[in-house]
């Protein structure tokens, strides 16, 4: 039964076995449901020294969006296979730490829901309140767990899955001078988008110049990419965004850079090409035909690999001095019409 409903968890366990000595594996929490226990795994590889930069990959926060977990598992499989022969990758990992949380919400994926088994949307669960007018329900609500986008009860602690994400980020990413995080989702629009904070306000983040430099670097290196880069607030604002919470609560030194990004895969395009997917709840968020799934799994590998290289070489492109001021002006003009 587990194999039928959670093949992603089976694939993850297989990768853990295959990774062997290369992986540091943890289980920060276990989700119990229907008489079964589902572990939430964290994996890490590369140099554990706090002196090197790090990149974190997260998926499966929404149980319906299985493609996010699948994309990360595909990338992890590629890395572990390459470690068997790729000397250049071994050298790269000497100056880099990689962490993975491919399936944050196994209970939600098991039951085929966006929320976790307690009915809480983990991306509306952090203690962050949006500023200004927000979309009804979509921004997060406390009315009932029976309605979508439930934030959880006011004043209640964050769900264990949300806390597990925070603990991993605080331990492995916020402890370093430079780090990136990529959270993989699906379900918005006809284009693949890379979102960055803020989600709760239209105010630019403090590291807007660094985001702008990263986006320009990717555009110059891969000019034919098809991503849309923008702050999430440009589309809609929400309460309780987990990455806003982690970014805002980073109390480290001013020179530390932590850039949390979200890959929002445009599932409307998959539905447009195969309208019958509208009649399947999973089909709205995931590519159904095998050839389209394979295309999605390989289409983001360039972006993932770029993040590794950009983190390892961050000293060569993060702007300083007058270049930082100029980069800030370009980013404000690009995303905030300022």
Kinemage of the C-alpha trace (Angstrom):
@kinemage 1
@onewidth
@group {chain A} dominant
@subgroup {mainchain}
@vectorlist {calphas} color= white
{ca unk a 1} P 0.000 0.000 0.000
{ca unk a 2} L 2.833 2.397 0.851
{ca unk a 3} L 4.490 1.643 -2.475
{ca unk a 4} L 1.249 2.463 -4.289
{ca unk a 5} L 0.507 5.762 -2.537
{ca unk a 6} L 3.973 7.016 -1.634
{ca unk a 7} L 6.413 5.891 -4.324
{ca unk a 8} L 8.379 9.081 -3.635
{ca unk a 9} L 9.149 7.885 -0.104
{ca unk a 10} L 10.251 4.491 -1.437
{ca unk a 11} L 12.501 6.221 -3.991
{ca unk a 12} L 13.950 8.450 -1.258
{ca unk a 13} L 14.760 5.472 0.967
{ca unk a 14} L 16.430 3.774 -1.998
{ca unk a 15} L 18.593 6.842 -2.617
{ca unk a 16} L 19.570 6.899 1.054
{ca unk a 17} L 20.713 3.287 0.775
{ca unk a 18} L 22.606 4.006 -2.436
{ca unk a 19} L 24.181 7.180 -1.066
{ca unk a 20} L 25.857 5.289 1.735
{ca unk a 21} L 28.883 7.055 3.158
{ca unk a 22} L 28.280 10.215 1.114
{ca unk a 23} L 25.092 11.162 2.995
{ca unk a 24} L 24.405 12.458 6.480
{ca unk a 25} L 20.840 11.342 7.167
{ca unk a 26} L 18.472 12.601 9.848
{ca unk a 27} L 14.830 12.120 10.824
{ca unk a 28} L 13.737 15.296 12.644
{ca unk a 29} L 10.141 14.117 12.992
{ca unk a 30} L 7.791 11.268 12.143
{ca unk a 31} L 4.205 11.659 10.930
{ca unk a 32} L 1.733 9.035 12.133
{ca unk a 33} L -1.347 8.391 10.047
{ca unk a 34} L -3.666 5.457 9.317
{ca unk a 35} L -1.651 3.253 11.663
{ca unk a 36} L 1.587 3.987 9.800
{ca unk a 37} L 4.626 6.097 10.629
{ca unk a 38} L 6.115 8.242 7.871
{ca unk a 39} L 9.612 9.605 8.551
{ca unk a 40} L 10.522 13.111 7.420
{ca unk a 41} L 14.085 12.754 6.161
{ca unk a 42} L 16.874 15.296 5.947
{ca unk a 43} L 19.966 14.539 3.882
{ca unk a 44} L 23.261 16.363 3.581
{ca unk a 45} L 26.451 15.866 1.626
{ca unk a 46} L 29.585 17.824 0.991
{ca unk a 47} L 31.793 19.740 3.381
{ca unk a 48} L 30.155 20.144 6.833
{ca unk a 49} L 32.446 23.041 7.800
{ca unk a 50} L 30.504 26.250 8.645
{ca unk a 51} L 33.124 28.148 6.649
{ca unk a 52} L 31.773 26.958 3.278
{ca unk a 53} L 28.529 28.120 1.593
{ca unk a 54} L 25.470 25.889 1.395
{ca unk a 55} L 22.440 25.218 -0.787
{ca unk a 56} L 19.240 23.635 0.503
{ca unk a 57} L 16.552 21.912 -1.593
{ca unk a 58} L 13.032 21.434 -0.204
{ca unk a 59} L 9.961 19.766 -1.684
{ca unk a 60} L 6.638 18.169 -0.871
{ca unk a 61} L 5.496 20.912 1.511
{ca unk a 62} L 2.113 20.635 -0.198
{ca unk a 63} L 1.088 17.005 -0.466
{ca unk a 64} L -0.719 17.459 -3.774
{ca unk a 65} L 2.371 18.847 -5.499
{ca unk a 66} L 4.299 15.610 -5.896
{ca unk a 67} L 6.337 16.948 -8.808
{ca unk a 68} L 8.344 19.142 -6.428
{ca unk a 69} L 9.575 16.070 -4.554
{ca unk a 70} L 10.142 14.180 -7.800
{ca unk a 71} L 12.313 16.940 -9.276
{ca unk a 72} L 14.529 16.984 -6.176
{ca unk a 73} L 14.809 13.191 -6.105
{ca unk a 74} L 15.828 13.221 -9.777
{ca unk a 75} L 18.550 15.777 -9.046
{ca unk a 76} L 19.746 13.874 -5.973
{ca unk a 77} L 19.902 10.644 -7.987
{ca unk a 78} L 22.045 12.415 -10.580
{ca unk a 79} L 24.434 13.717 -7.908
{ca unk a 80} L 24.836 10.350 -6.198
{ca unk a 81} L 25.426 8.597 -9.534
{ca unk a 82} L 28.019 11.188 -10.549
{ca unk a 83} L 29.857 10.755 -7.259
{ca unk a 84} L 30.798 7.289 -8.484
{ca unk a 85} L 32.897 8.724 -11.328
{ca unk a 86} L 32.892 12.541 -11.415
{ca unk a 87} L 36.120 13.857 -9.897
{ca unk a 88} L 35.049 17.456 -10.577
{ca unk a 89} L 31.930 16.980 -8.444
{ca unk a 90} L 34.036 15.637 -5.569
{ca unk a 91} L 36.188 18.755 -5.815
{ca unk a 92} L 33.122 21.004 -5.893
{ca unk a 93} L 31.712 19.404 -2.749
{ca unk a 94} L 34.931 20.131 -0.871
{ca unk a 95} L 33.928 23.804 -0.943
{ca unk a 96} L 30.161 23.397 -0.622
{ca unk a 97} L 27.476 21.897 1.619
{ca unk a 98} L 24.234 20.526 0.139
{ca unk a 99} L 21.162 19.748 2.223
{ca unk a 100} L 17.910 18.156 1.122
{ca unk a 101} L 14.432 17.798 2.568
{ca unk a 102} L 12.666 16.230 -0.420
{ca unk a 103} L 9.402 15.239 1.284
{ca unk a 104} L 8.427 17.652 4.038
{ca unk a 105} L 4.769 16.602 4.207
{ca unk a 106} L 4.505 12.830 3.728
{ca unk a 107} L 1.163 12.721 5.543
{ca unk a 108} L -0.361 15.177 3.086
{ca unk a 109} L 1.096 13.309 0.131
{ca unk a 110} L -0.237 10.020 1.530
{ca unk a 111} L -3.770 11.389 1.836
{ca unk a 112} L -3.580 13.434 -1.384
{ca unk a 113} L -4.123 16.851 0.191
{ca unk a 114} L -2.364 20.188 0.129
{ca unk a 115} L -2.334 20.368 3.938
{ca unk a 116} L -0.758 18.079 6.518
{ca unk a 117} L -2.852 15.449 8.390
{ca unk a 118} L -3.952 18.131 10.896
{ca unk a 119} L -5.438 20.183 8.058
{ca unk a 120} L -2.769 22.901 8.260
{ca unk a 121} L -1.212 24.455 5.164
{ca unk a 122} L 2.480 24.432 6.044
{ca unk a 123} L 3.143 27.489 3.854
{ca unk a 124} L 0.583 29.517 5.851
{ca unk a 125} L 1.722 28.238 9.235
{ca unk a 126} L 4.503 30.613 10.326
{ca unk a 127} L 3.802 33.553 12.698
{ca unk a 128} L 3.926 36.224 9.990
{ca unk a 129} L 1.009 38.556 9.254
{ca unk a 130} L 0.608 40.080 5.795
{ca unk a 131} L 0.436 43.832 5.353
{ca unk a 132} L -2.374 45.500 3.423
{ca unk a 133} L -5.198 43.830 1.541
{ca unk a 134} L -4.817 40.126 0.841
{ca unk a 135} L -6.918 37.646 -1.160
{ca unk a 136} L -9.707 36.034 0.861
{ca unk a 137} L -8.871 32.497 2.066
{ca unk a 138} L -5.906 32.157 -0.327
{ca unk a 139} L -3.769 34.371 1.907
{ca unk a 140} L -4.354 32.030 4.838
{ca unk a 141} L -7.361 31.663 7.156
{ca unk a 142} L -8.085 30.576 10.726
{ca unk a 143} L -11.770 29.790 10.219
{ca unk a 144} L -11.552 26.021 9.895
{ca unk a 145} L -9.218 23.185 8.967
{ca unk a 146} L -12.007 21.991 6.679
{ca unk a 147} L -11.317 24.939 4.380
{ca unk a 148} L -8.155 25.252 2.272
{ca unk a 149} L -5.191 27.414 3.304
{ca unk a 150} L -5.804 26.913 7.033
{ca unk a 151} L -3.048 28.595 9.071
{ca unk a 152} L -3.598 26.725 12.316
{ca unk a 153} L -5.065 28.045 15.547
{ca unk a 154} L -3.959 31.503 16.667
{ca unk a 155} L -1.097 31.282 19.139
{ca unk a 156} L -0.493 27.579 18.531
{ca unk a 157} L 3.071 26.416 17.875
{ca unk a 158} L 4.032 25.689 14.287
{ca unk a 159} L 3.364 22.183 13.002
{ca unk a 160} L 6.156 19.664 13.496
{ca unk a 161} L 6.904 19.570 9.761
{ca unk a 162} L 7.283 23.366 9.664
{ca unk a 163} L 9.531 23.269 12.734
{ca unk a 164} L 11.653 20.583 11.094
{ca unk a 165} L 12.233 22.855 8.082
{ca unk a 166} L 13.167 25.741 10.378
{ca unk a 167} L 15.584 23.608 12.395
{ca unk a 168} L 17.378 22.380 9.288
{ca unk a 169} L 17.634 25.881 7.822
{ca unk a 170} L 18.886 27.360 11.088
{ca unk a 171} L 21.467 24.606 11.555
{ca unk a 172} L 22.766 24.140 8.032
{ca unk a 173} L 22.040 27.385 6.164
{ca unk a 174} L 21.791 30.299 8.585
{ca unk a 175} L 24.987 29.194 10.290
{ca unk a 176} L 26.994 30.143 7.184
{ca unk a 177} L 28.109 33.378 5.626
{ca unk a 178} L 26.322 32.592 2.358
{ca unk a 179} L 23.472 30.206 1.626
{ca unk a 180} L 20.661 29.616 -0.845
{ca unk a 181} L 17.425 27.671 -0.426
{ca unk a 182} L 15.121 26.413 -3.178
{ca unk a 183} L 11.612 25.234 -2.319
{ca unk a 184} L 9.906 23.367 -5.181
{ca unk a 185} L 6.151 23.788 -5.799
{ca unk a 186} L 3.682 23.644 -8.675
{ca unk a 187} L 0.295 25.022 -9.563
{ca unk a 188} L 0.572 28.661 -10.629
{ca unk a 189} L 0.389 30.018 -14.159
{ca unk a 190} L 1.620 29.009 -17.588
{ca unk a 191} L 5.284 29.801 -16.884
{ca unk a 192} L 7.847 28.458 -14.456
{ca unk a 193} L 8.578 31.155 -11.910
{ca unk a 194} L 11.319 31.748 -9.379
{ca unk a 195} L 9.890 33.685 -6.454
{ca unk a 196} L 11.825 35.382 -3.682
{ca unk a 197} L 10.614 37.122 -0.491
{ca unk a 198} L 8.664 38.911 0.531
{ca unk a 199} L 5.312 37.142 0.374
{ca unk a 200} L 3.685 39.124 3.193
{ca unk a 201} L 4.533 42.643 2.013
{ca unk a 202} L 5.527 44.557 -1.096
{ca unk a 203} L 8.509 46.041 0.755
{ca unk a 204} L 11.762 44.838 -0.899
{ca unk a 205} L 14.012 42.511 1.057
{ca unk a 206} L 17.300 43.774 2.452
{ca unk a 207} L 19.271 41.577 0.040
{ca unk a 208} L 17.486 42.720 -3.111
{ca unk a 209} L 20.817 43.644 -4.711
{ca unk a 210} L 22.081 40.077 -4.165
{ca unk a 211} L 18.928 38.608 -5.704
{ca unk a 212} L 19.258 40.965 -8.653
{ca unk a 213} L 22.889 40.000 -9.156
{ca unk a 214} L 22.012 36.281 -9.012
{ca unk a 215} L 19.226 36.689 -11.581
{ca unk a 216} L 21.438 38.716 -13.921
{ca unk a 217} L 24.219 36.150 -13.571
{ca unk a 218} L 21.858 33.349 -14.560
{ca unk a 219} L 20.445 35.351 -17.464
{ca unk a 220} L 23.902 36.124 -18.828
{ca unk a 221} L 25.058 32.527 -18.389
{ca unk a 222} L 21.891 30.911 -19.794
{ca unk a 223} L 20.192 33.566 -21.957
{ca unk a 224} L 17.640 31.142 -23.415
{ca unk a 225} L 16.027 30.187 -20.114
{ca unk a 226} L 12.262 30.492 -19.719
{ca unk a 227} L 11.901 31.407 -16.033
{ca unk a 228} L 10.089 34.458 -14.704
{ca unk a 229} L 11.910 35.929 -11.691
{ca unk a 230} L 9.925 38.104 -9.292
{ca unk a 231} L 9.014 38.687 -5.635
{ca unk a 232} L 6.029 36.569 -4.675
{ca unk a 233} L 4.166 39.694 -3.520
{ca unk a 234} L 3.990 40.766 -7.139
{ca unk a 235} L 1.361 38.056 -7.674
{ca unk a 236} L -0.349 37.921 -4.271
{ca unk a 237} L 0.443 38.383 -0.590
{ca unk a 238} L -0.031 35.747 2.096
{ca unk a 239} L 0.077 35.293 5.841
{ca unk a 240} L 2.366 32.760 7.462
{ca unk a 241} L 4.956 32.296 4.715
{ca unk a 242} L 7.659 29.991 6.036
{ca unk a 243} L 10.493 31.554 4.047
{ca unk a 244} L 9.539 35.098 5.035
{ca unk a 245} L 9.631 33.921 8.647
{ca unk a 246} L 13.077 32.377 8.320
{ca unk a 247} L 14.450 35.354 6.418
{ca unk a 248} L 13.040 37.906 8.868
{ca unk a 249} L 14.266 35.998 11.917
{ca unk a 250} L 17.851 35.674 10.761
{ca unk a 251} L 19.615 37.505 13.574
{ca unk a 252} L 23.115 36.868 12.252
{ca unk a 253} L 25.733 39.397 11.194
{ca unk a 254} L 24.782 41.981 8.581
{ca unk a 255} L 27.265 40.613 6.066
{ca unk a 256} L 25.568 37.190 6.044
{ca unk a 257} L 23.520 36.449 2.915
{ca unk a 258} L 20.601 34.009 2.965
{ca unk a 259} L 18.497 33.914 -0.194
{ca unk a 260} L 15.373 31.711 0.000
{ca unk a 261} L 13.873 31.051 -3.435
{ca unk a 262} L 10.777 29.197 -4.587
{ca unk a 263} L 10.458 27.311 -7.858
{ca unk a 264} L 6.774 27.566 -8.784
{ca unk a 265} L 6.294 25.227 -11.745
{ca unk a 266} L 3.527 26.400 -14.066
{ca unk a 267} L 1.102 23.494 -13.990
{ca unk a 268} L -1.552 25.367 -15.966
{ca unk a 269} L 0.508 24.618 -19.060
{ca unk a 270} L 0.289 20.882 -18.358
{ca unk a 271} L -3.493 21.166 -17.979
{ca unk a 272} L -3.739 23.261 -21.145
{ca unk a 273} L -1.982 20.515 -23.119
{ca unk a 274} L -4.043 17.778 -21.496
{ca unk a 275} L -7.420 19.235 -20.324
{ca unk a 276} L -8.575 15.886 -18.968
{ca unk a 277} L -6.207 16.450 -16.033
{ca unk a 278} L -8.751 18.964 -14.686
{ca unk a 279} L -10.897 16.033 -13.595
{ca unk a 280} L -8.114 14.633 -11.411
{ca unk a 281} L -7.058 16.489 -8.280
{ca unk a 282} L -3.446 15.418 -8.671
{ca unk a 283} L -3.569 16.196 -12.381
{ca unk a 284} L -4.064 19.895 -11.687
{ca unk a 285} L -0.643 20.071 -10.016
{ca unk a 286} L 1.431 17.371 -11.708
{ca unk a 287} L 2.303 16.371 -15.298
{ca unk a 288} L 0.438 13.185 -16.194
{ca unk a 289} L 1.901 11.768 -19.447
{ca unk a 290} L 5.227 10.010 -18.965
{ca unk a 291} L 7.015 12.020 -21.647
{ca unk a 292} L 5.911 15.300 -20.053
{ca unk a 293} L 7.019 14.145 -16.595
{ca unk a 294} L 10.429 13.231 -17.994
{ca unk a 295} L 10.679 16.631 -19.664
{ca unk a 296} L 9.932 18.415 -16.383
{ca unk a 297} L 12.404 16.287 -14.431
{ca unk a 298} L 15.253 17.213 -16.761
{ca unk a 299} L 14.246 20.810 -17.524
{ca unk a 300} L 15.319 22.203 -14.145
{ca unk a 301} L 18.705 20.488 -13.876
{ca unk a 302} L 20.509 23.500 -15.370
{ca unk a 303} L 18.960 25.794 -12.748
{ca unk a 304} L 19.797 23.413 -9.898
{ca unk a 305} L 23.392 23.026 -11.058
{ca unk a 306} L 23.687 26.792 -11.481
{ca unk a 307} L 22.696 27.314 -7.840
{ca unk a 308} L 25.518 25.003 -6.726
{ca unk a 309} L 28.058 26.857 -8.813
{ca unk a 310} L 26.756 30.281 -7.812
{ca unk a 311} L 26.917 29.435 -4.115
{ca unk a 312} L 30.424 27.992 -4.365
{ca unk a 313} L 31.595 31.109 -6.230
{ca unk a 314} L 29.507 33.729 -4.420
{ca unk a 315} L 32.530 35.916 -3.717
{ca unk a 316} L 32.935 36.534 -7.449
{ca unk a 317} L 29.455 37.947 -8.141
{ca unk a 318} L 27.817 39.298 -4.970
{ca unk a 319} L 27.901 43.101 -5.390
{ca unk a 320} L 29.803 45.423 -3.058
{ca unk a 321} L 30.358 49.166 -2.841
{ca unk a 322} L 29.181 51.254 -5.767
{ca unk a 323} L 28.305 48.114 -7.733
{ca unk a 324} L 25.880 47.149 -4.984
{ca unk a 325} L 24.138 50.520 -5.128
{ca unk a 326} L 23.837 50.280 -8.903
{ca unk a 327} L 22.492 46.720 -8.644
{ca unk a 328} L 19.935 47.861 -6.059
{ca unk a 329} L 18.686 50.587 -8.422
{ca unk a 330} L 18.326 48.114 -11.313
{ca unk a 331} L 16.448 45.628 -9.136
{ca unk a 332} L 14.080 48.304 -7.828
{ca unk a 333} L 13.373 49.442 -11.381
{ca unk a 334} L 12.828 45.872 -12.566
{ca unk a 335} L 10.481 44.608 -9.852
{ca unk a 336} L 9.133 47.613 -7.968
{ca unk a 337} L 8.858 50.302 -10.666
{ca unk a 338} L 11.078 52.525 -8.518
